[in-house]
Amino acid sequence: MKQPRSSDELGRDLGEVGYLADEGLATIAYLALAMQRPLLLEGEPGTGKTALAEALARAYGLPLIRLQCYEGIDATQALYDWDFPRQILHLRTVEATADRSQVDAESVEQSLFDERFLLARPILRALREAPAVLLVDEIDRADDEFEAFLLEVLSTNQVTIPELGTVRATVPPIVVLTSNRTRELHDALKRRCLYHWIEHPALAREIEIVRTRMPEVSQRLAEQVAGVVSDLRSRGDLLKPPGVAETLDWTAALVRLECDDLDLETAAATIGAVCKYREDIDRVRDALSSMLA
């Protein structure tokens, strides 16, 4: 892996794959790589937390391994499991082809836990395939027990499989954890990580993001879309303020409609790319005329 020599170089590397990081984010991401520490990103949905992990993988030619957290996730879903149907098939094959008088029960039992029956989940894959980028997405959706398990793995960069032994990462994976802050994470996990809160970008930067990701978009259309989205975020009465992801989705929809200039009719017809609640759409449609004046 090419190691960036400074935060400026990392920012340029990310920019080359279409991710524009501000100085603060580029600095903390560089330190996470240089110090081999996990990076915990919090912020509103759509601010580019997940996209940073994806950009790091693209920028440095690394595999991206994603662990999507959810309520009830446990170590089995994150670490490894055994392929039970194949193990049963293996047993039946042994029974059908072997002379029962010569079958060694202990050897058959050991063969059930051969590497070929192991189902590697994201964390085990990341340790084995390192250098890699491990994205632990929406860690705040998991429970306390899973958080404690994850902390142990991140502290040692190794896991033990009783039937096979200990798996250690030759190079620690680049770990990016994201949280929408639906609950507070424990201090122990936060202490293990470097931390950054990602804000919604300023208007000028959001325009730059749109033009970088979609060079075919005119400057005027990028300014109009980013301006309306910025106004929507500042309203304070939306159930879900739009993020950068929605800005890009809306712009892509307008490009598909071959729209070079955002008018009231087109904005009202496509506002579903930005707002995802009926109440928000009703509020926004009533206010679009003043935003596009």
C-alpha beads as a LAMMPS data file, in Angstrom:
LAMMPS data file: protein, C-alpha beads

293 atoms
292 bonds

1 atom types
1 bond types

-500.0 500.0 xlo xhi
-500.0 500.0 ylo yhi
-500.0 500.0 zlo zhi

Masses

1 110.0

Atoms # bond

1 1 1 0.000 0.000 0.000
2 1 1 1.190 3.493 -0.827
3 1 1 1.408 5.371 2.472
4 1 1 0.618 9.110 2.271
5 1 1 3.395 11.262 3.683
6 1 1 1.161 14.078 4.886
7 1 1 -2.449 15.070 5.321
8 1 1 -2.170 17.254 2.215
9 1 1 -1.056 14.262 0.163
10 1 1 -3.894 12.150 1.536
11 1 1 -6.345 14.923 0.656
12 1 1 -5.009 14.988 -2.902
13 1 1 -5.222 11.198 -3.155
14 1 1 -8.845 11.278 -2.034
15 1 1 -9.579 14.132 -4.429
16 1 1 -8.307 12.047 -7.333
17 1 1 -11.048 9.493 -6.665
18 1 1 -13.740 12.145 -6.252
19 1 1 -13.823 12.631 -2.472
20 1 1 -13.168 16.170 -1.289
21 1 1 -12.054 16.145 2.339
22 1 1 -11.647 19.375 4.261
23 1 1 -8.447 20.035 6.202
24 1 1 -9.754 18.645 9.487
25 1 1 -10.979 15.375 8.005
26 1 1 -7.841 14.902 5.882
27 1 1 -5.671 15.458 8.967
28 1 1 -7.497 12.981 11.208
29 1 1 -7.649 10.386 8.420
30 1 1 -3.918 10.755 7.809
31 1 1 -3.204 10.313 11.530
32 1 1 -5.398 7.208 11.643
33 1 1 -3.336 5.665 8.843
34 1 1 0.019 6.780 10.224
35 1 1 -0.730 5.678 13.796
36 1 1 -2.636 2.540 12.726
37 1 1 -5.642 3.560 14.799
38 1 1 -9.323 3.032 13.993
39 1 1 -11.156 6.146 12.825
40 1 1 -14.587 6.824 14.309
41 1 1 -16.744 9.150 12.214
42 1 1 -19.985 10.616 13.523
43 1 1 -22.374 13.000 11.838
44 1 1 -25.768 13.352 10.243
45 1 1 -26.747 10.762 7.615
46 1 1 -25.479 11.643 4.149
47 1 1 -22.435 13.664 5.187
48 1 1 -19.911 11.293 3.599
49 1 1 -18.872 8.981 6.448
50 1 1 -19.259 5.744 4.522
51 1 1 -17.977 7.400 1.361
52 1 1 -14.655 8.174 3.065
53 1 1 -13.956 4.470 3.641
54 1 1 -14.884 3.727 0.035
55 1 1 -12.608 6.526 -1.175
56 1 1 -9.671 5.296 0.918
57 1 1 -10.034 1.849 -0.622
58 1 1 -10.136 3.273 -4.164
59 1 1 -7.309 5.738 -3.574
60 1 1 -4.874 3.105 -2.303
61 1 1 -6.057 0.084 -4.282
62 1 1 -7.246 -1.864 -1.234
63 1 1 -10.198 -4.214 -0.857
64 1 1 -13.156 -2.667 0.953
65 1 1 -14.743 -5.052 3.452
66 1 1 -18.006 -3.797 4.918
67 1 1 -19.645 -4.890 8.145
68 1 1 -23.156 -3.444 8.278
69 1 1 -24.307 -3.291 11.878
70 1 1 -27.897 -3.791 12.944
71 1 1 -29.857 -4.493 16.098
72 1 1 -29.067 -7.999 17.326
73 1 1 -25.838 -8.528 15.374
74 1 1 -23.419 -10.815 17.195
75 1 1 -19.883 -12.123 16.826
76 1 1 -20.965 -14.956 14.528
77 1 1 -22.234 -12.570 11.856
78 1 1 -19.110 -10.435 12.164
79 1 1 -16.383 -13.021 12.598
80 1 1 -16.964 -16.496 11.180
81 1 1 -19.374 -19.391 10.972
82 1 1 -19.256 -23.000 9.859
83 1 1 -20.971 -24.179 6.689
84 1 1 -23.354 -26.626 8.362
85 1 1 -25.023 -27.992 5.172
86 1 1 -21.628 -28.805 3.642
87 1 1 -20.477 -30.434 6.878
88 1 1 -23.561 -32.687 6.833
89 1 1 -22.921 -33.546 3.184
90 1 1 -19.315 -34.394 4.060
91 1 1 -20.467 -36.752 6.827
92 1 1 -22.890 -38.500 4.512
93 1 1 -20.165 -38.884 1.906
94 1 1 -17.853 -40.478 4.486
95 1 1 -20.628 -42.827 5.594
96 1 1 -21.399 -43.851 2.038
97 1 1 -17.850 -44.435 0.837
98 1 1 -15.803 -45.521 3.852
99 1 1 -15.534 -48.901 5.497
100 1 1 -17.203 -48.336 8.870
101 1 1 -14.843 -50.709 10.625
102 1 1 -11.908 -48.547 9.585
103 1 1 -13.434 -45.127 10.201
104 1 1 -11.634 -43.103 12.869
105 1 1 -14.340 -41.062 14.574
106 1 1 -11.837 -38.488 15.859
107 1 1 -10.388 -37.928 12.384
108 1 1 -13.850 -37.527 10.897
109 1 1 -14.750 -35.009 13.589
110 1 1 -11.582 -33.010 12.916
111 1 1 -12.292 -33.038 9.183
112 1 1 -15.593 -31.290 9.821
113 1 1 -13.693 -28.210 10.925
114 1 1 -11.414 -28.035 7.945
115 1 1 -10.682 -24.663 6.357
116 1 1 -12.968 -25.470 3.424
117 1 1 -16.017 -25.414 5.699
118 1 1 -15.160 -22.060 7.271
119 1 1 -17.348 -19.093 6.313
120 1 1 -15.256 -15.986 6.870
121 1 1 -17.340 -12.960 7.856
122 1 1 -16.143 -9.349 7.434
123 1 1 -13.832 -9.029 10.453
124 1 1 -12.040 -12.318 9.814
125 1 1 -11.734 -11.432 6.123
126 1 1 -10.223 -8.059 6.987
127 1 1 -7.609 -9.654 9.264
128 1 1 -6.708 -12.231 6.651
129 1 1 -6.725 -9.935 3.606
130 1 1 -4.961 -6.968 5.221
131 1 1 -3.919 -4.489 4.064
132 1 1 -7.601 -3.762 3.550
133 1 1 -10.175 -1.175 4.566
134 1 1 -12.672 -2.496 7.118
135 1 1 -15.815 -0.370 7.237
136 1 1 -17.905 -0.946 10.371
137 1 1 -21.001 0.923 9.307
138 1 1 -23.551 2.315 11.788
139 1 1 -21.940 0.853 14.889
140 1 1 -24.513 2.738 16.963
141 1 1 -27.176 0.246 15.815
142 1 1 -25.389 -2.657 17.543
143 1 1 -25.695 -3.437 21.254
144 1 1 -23.215 -3.120 24.124
145 1 1 -22.053 -6.751 23.913
146 1 1 -21.113 -6.439 20.256
147 1 1 -19.333 -3.170 20.942
148 1 1 -17.239 -4.896 23.632
149 1 1 -16.401 -7.742 21.240
150 1 1 -15.376 -5.282 18.549
151 1 1 -13.174 -3.382 21.002
152 1 1 -11.269 -6.562 21.842
153 1 1 -10.652 -7.367 18.182
154 1 1 -9.533 -3.817 17.368
155 1 1 -7.144 -3.831 20.328
156 1 1 -5.310 -7.007 19.277
157 1 1 -5.914 -7.292 15.508
158 1 1 -6.366 -11.006 15.996
159 1 1 -9.072 -13.580 16.649
160 1 1 -8.932 -17.150 17.864
161 1 1 -10.891 -19.910 16.154
162 1 1 -10.850 -22.823 18.618
163 1 1 -10.829 -25.458 15.882
164 1 1 -8.139 -23.796 13.739
165 1 1 -6.052 -21.521 15.959
166 1 1 -5.310 -17.791 16.071
167 1 1 -5.577 -15.556 13.028
168 1 1 -3.409 -12.416 13.200
169 1 1 -3.304 -9.575 10.713
170 1 1 0.159 -9.234 9.205
171 1 1 -0.681 -5.566 8.678
172 1 1 -3.486 -3.970 10.713
173 1 1 -6.470 -3.169 8.481
174 1 1 -7.549 0.429 8.037
175 1 1 -10.660 0.523 10.216
176 1 1 -13.363 3.148 9.708
177 1 1 -16.341 3.091 12.065
178 1 1 -19.386 5.236 11.358
179 1 1 -22.182 6.317 13.666
180 1 1 -25.315 8.387 13.159
181 1 1 -25.384 8.865 16.943
182 1 1 -28.702 7.159 17.537
183 1 1 -27.092 6.195 20.850
184 1 1 -23.895 7.116 22.654
185 1 1 -20.982 4.754 22.171
186 1 1 -18.979 3.619 25.192
187 1 1 -15.916 5.579 26.224
188 1 1 -13.702 2.489 25.927
189 1 1 -14.389 2.211 22.207
190 1 1 -13.968 5.936 21.673
191 1 1 -10.612 5.904 23.476
192 1 1 -9.378 3.212 21.107
193 1 1 -10.234 5.367 18.070
194 1 1 -9.395 8.722 16.605
195 1 1 -12.588 10.742 16.328
196 1 1 -14.077 13.210 13.877
197 1 1 -17.511 14.776 13.539
198 1 1 -18.403 15.395 9.898
199 1 1 -20.497 18.491 9.302
200 1 1 -22.572 19.220 6.243
201 1 1 -20.282 21.038 3.806
202 1 1 -20.432 24.763 3.239
203 1 1 -22.150 25.895 0.047
204 1 1 -18.960 26.482 -1.949
205 1 1 -17.552 23.077 -1.011
206 1 1 -20.805 21.317 -1.852
207 1 1 -20.797 22.915 -5.290
208 1 1 -17.219 21.724 -5.698
209 1 1 -18.227 18.199 -4.635
210 1 1 -21.002 18.117 -7.235
211 1 1 -18.711 19.371 -10.007
212 1 1 -15.986 16.902 -9.011
213 1 1 -18.287 13.877 -8.899
214 1 1 -20.211 14.910 -12.010
215 1 1 -18.036 17.040 -14.283
216 1 1 -20.768 17.127 -16.933
217 1 1 -22.976 19.255 -14.661
218 1 1 -22.984 22.956 -15.447
219 1 1 -21.771 25.430 -12.848
220 1 1 -25.210 27.061 -12.774
221 1 1 -27.098 23.822 -12.110
222 1 1 -24.606 22.800 -9.408
223 1 1 -25.064 26.182 -7.723
224 1 1 -28.860 25.967 -7.922
225 1 1 -29.082 22.446 -6.490
226 1 1 -26.547 23.062 -3.726
227 1 1 -28.216 26.372 -2.881
228 1 1 -31.664 24.822 -2.486
229 1 1 -30.281 21.937 -0.407
230 1 1 -28.420 24.387 1.809
231 1 1 -31.640 26.339 2.329
232 1 1 -33.490 23.126 3.206
233 1 1 -30.935 22.227 5.872
234 1 1 -31.262 25.633 7.463
235 1 1 -35.058 25.428 7.774
236 1 1 -35.057 23.428 10.984
237 1 1 -38.520 21.930 10.415
238 1 1 -37.644 18.901 8.273
239 1 1 -37.847 15.401 9.695
240 1 1 -34.665 14.488 7.801
241 1 1 -32.502 17.293 6.426
242 1 1 -30.842 16.255 3.144
243 1 1 -27.189 15.252 3.092
244 1 1 -24.569 15.370 0.376
245 1 1 -25.820 12.002 -0.859
246 1 1 -29.213 13.573 -1.587
247 1 1 -27.560 16.532 -3.317
248 1 1 -25.763 14.129 -5.649
249 1 1 -28.900 12.037 -6.201
250 1 1 -30.931 15.115 -7.111
251 1 1 -28.257 16.374 -9.457
252 1 1 -28.020 12.962 -11.145
253 1 1 -31.800 12.916 -11.594
254 1 1 -31.760 16.360 -13.199
255 1 1 -28.934 15.332 -15.519
256 1 1 -30.970 12.280 -16.551
257 1 1 -33.844 14.646 -17.404
258 1 1 -31.389 16.770 -19.428
259 1 1 -32.078 19.744 -17.200
260 1 1 -29.484 22.531 -17.343
261 1 1 -31.458 25.099 -15.378
262 1 1 -33.533 24.262 -12.315
263 1 1 -37.029 25.707 -12.645
264 1 1 -39.906 25.475 -10.191
265 1 1 -41.834 22.796 -12.097
266 1 1 -38.830 20.465 -12.450
267 1 1 -37.769 21.014 -8.853
268 1 1 -41.250 20.134 -7.571
269 1 1 -41.406 17.017 -9.751
270 1 1 -38.019 15.689 -8.622
271 1 1 -37.996 16.736 -4.973
272 1 1 -38.420 13.071 -3.986
273 1 1 -34.709 12.649 -4.680
274 1 1 -34.028 15.026 -1.780
275 1 1 -36.845 14.548 0.725
276 1 1 -37.907 11.091 1.875
277 1 1 -40.889 11.927 4.078
278 1 1 -44.292 13.062 2.842
279 1 1 -44.431 15.832 5.424
280 1 1 -41.049 17.166 4.292
281 1 1 -42.070 17.080 0.623
282 1 1 -45.240 19.065 1.384
283 1 1 -43.275 21.689 3.311
284 1 1 -40.585 21.982 0.669
285 1 1 -42.939 22.259 -2.298
286 1 1 -44.641 25.193 -0.620
287 1 1 -41.269 26.943 -0.181
288 1 1 -39.588 26.154 -3.513
289 1 1 -40.798 29.273 -5.282
290 1 1 -38.977 31.529 -2.831
291 1 1 -35.817 29.368 -2.951
292 1 1 -35.639 29.535 -6.740
293 1 1 -36.585 33.185 -7.050

Bonds

1 1 1 2
2 1 2 3
3 1 3 4
4 1 4 5
5 1 5 6
6 1 6 7
7 1 7 8
8 1 8 9
9 1 9 10
10 1 10 11
11 1 11 12
12 1 12 13
13 1 13 14
14 1 14 15
15 1 15 16
16 1 16 17
17 1 17 18
18 1 18 19
19 1 19 20
20 1 20 21
21 1 21 22
22 1 22 23
23 1 23 24
24 1 24 25
25 1 25 26
26 1 26 27
27 1 27 28
28 1 28 29
29 1 29 30
30 1 30 31
31 1 31 32
32 1 32 33
33 1 33 34
34 1 34 35
35 1 35 36
36 1 36 37
37 1 37 38
38 1 38 39
39 1 39 40
40 1 40 41
41 1 41 42
42 1 42 43
43 1 43 44
44 1 44 45
45 1 45 46
46 1 46 47
47 1 47 48
48 1 48 49
49 1 49 50
50 1 50 51
51 1 51 52
52 1 52 53
53 1 53 54
54 1 54 55
55 1 55 56
56 1 56 57
57 1 57 58
58 1 58 59
59 1 59 60
60 1 60 61
61 1 61 62
62 1 62 63
63 1 63 64
64 1 64 65
65 1 65 66
66 1 66 67
67 1 67 68
68 1 68 69
69 1 69 70
70 1 70 71
71 1 71 72
72 1 72 73
73 1 73 74
74 1 74 75
75 1 75 76
76 1 76 77
77 1 77 78
78 1 78 79
79 1 79 80
80 1 80 81
81 1 81 82
82 1 82 83
83 1 83 84
84 1 84 85
85 1 85 86
86 1 86 87
87 1 87 88
88 1 88 89
89 1 89 90
90 1 90 91
91 1 91 92
92 1 92 93
93 1 93 94
94 1 94 95
95 1 95 96
96 1 96 97
97 1 97 98
98 1 98 99
99 1 99 100
100 1 100 101
101 1 101 102
102 1 102 103
103 1 103 104
104 1 104 105
105 1 105 106
106 1 106 107
107 1 107 108
108 1 108 109
109 1 109 110
110 1 110 111
111 1 111 112
112 1 112 113
113 1 113 114
114 1 114 115
115 1 115 116
116 1 116 117
117 1 117 118
118 1 118 119
119 1 119 120
120 1 120 121
121 1 121 122
122 1 122 123
123 1 123 124
124 1 124 125
125 1 125 126
126 1 126 127
127 1 127 128
128 1 128 129
129 1 129 130
130 1 130 131
131 1 131 132
132 1 132 133
133 1 133 134
134 1 134 135
135 1 135 136
136 1 136 137
137 1 137 138
138 1 138 139
139 1 139 140
140 1 140 141
141 1 141 142
142 1 142 143
143 1 143 144
144 1 144 145
145 1 145 146
146 1 146 147
147 1 147 148
148 1 148 149
149 1 149 150
150 1 150 151
151 1 151 152
152 1 152 153
153 1 153 154
154 1 154 155
155 1 155 156
156 1 156 157
157 1 157 158
158 1 158 159
159 1 159 160
160 1 160 161
161 1 161 162
162 1 162 163
163 1 163 164
164 1 164 165
165 1 165 166
166 1 166 167
167 1 167 168
168 1 168 169
169 1 169 170
170 1 170 171
171 1 171 172
172 1 172 173
173 1 173 174
174 1 174 175
175 1 175 176
176 1 176 177
177 1 177 178
178 1 178 179
179 1 179 180
180 1 180 181
181 1 181 182
182 1 182 183
183 1 183 184
184 1 184 185
185 1 185 186
186 1 186 187
187 1 187 188
188 1 188 189
189 1 189 190
190 1 190 191
191 1 191 192
192 1 192 193
193 1 193 194
194 1 194 195
195 1 195 196
196 1 196 197
197 1 197 198
198 1 198 199
199 1 199 200
200 1 200 201
201 1 201 202
202 1 202 203
203 1 203 204
204 1 204 205
205 1 205 206
206 1 206 207
207 1 207 208
208 1 208 209
209 1 209 210
210 1 210 211
211 1 211 212
212 1 212 213
213 1 213 214
214 1 214 215
215 1 215 216
216 1 216 217
217 1 217 218
218 1 218 219
219 1 219 220
220 1 220 221
221 1 221 222
222 1 222 223
223 1 223 224
224 1 224 225
225 1 225 226
226 1 226 227
227 1 227 228
228 1 228 229
229 1 229 230
230 1 230 231
231 1 231 232
232 1 232 233
233 1 233 234
234 1 234 235
235 1 235 236
236 1 236 237
237 1 237 238
238 1 238 239
239 1 239 240
240 1 240 241
241 1 241 242
242 1 242 243
243 1 243 244
244 1 244 245
245 1 245 246
246 1 246 247
247 1 247 248
248 1 248 249
249 1 249 250
250 1 250 251
251 1 251 252
252 1 252 253
253 1 253 254
254 1 254 255
255 1 255 256
256 1 256 257
257 1 257 258
258 1 258 259
259 1 259 260
260 1 260 261
261 1 261 262
262 1 262 263
263 1 263 264
264 1 264 265
265 1 265 266
266 1 266 267
267 1 267 268
268 1 268 269
269 1 269 270
270 1 270 271
271 1 271 272
272 1 272 273
273 1 273 274
274 1 274 275
275 1 275 276
276 1 276 277
277 1 277 278
278 1 278 279
279 1 279 280
280 1 280 281
281 1 281 282
282 1 282 283
283 1 283 284
284 1 284 285
285 1 285 286
286 1 286 287
287 1 287 288
288 1 288 289
289 1 289 290
290 1 290 291
291 1 291 292
292 1 292 293
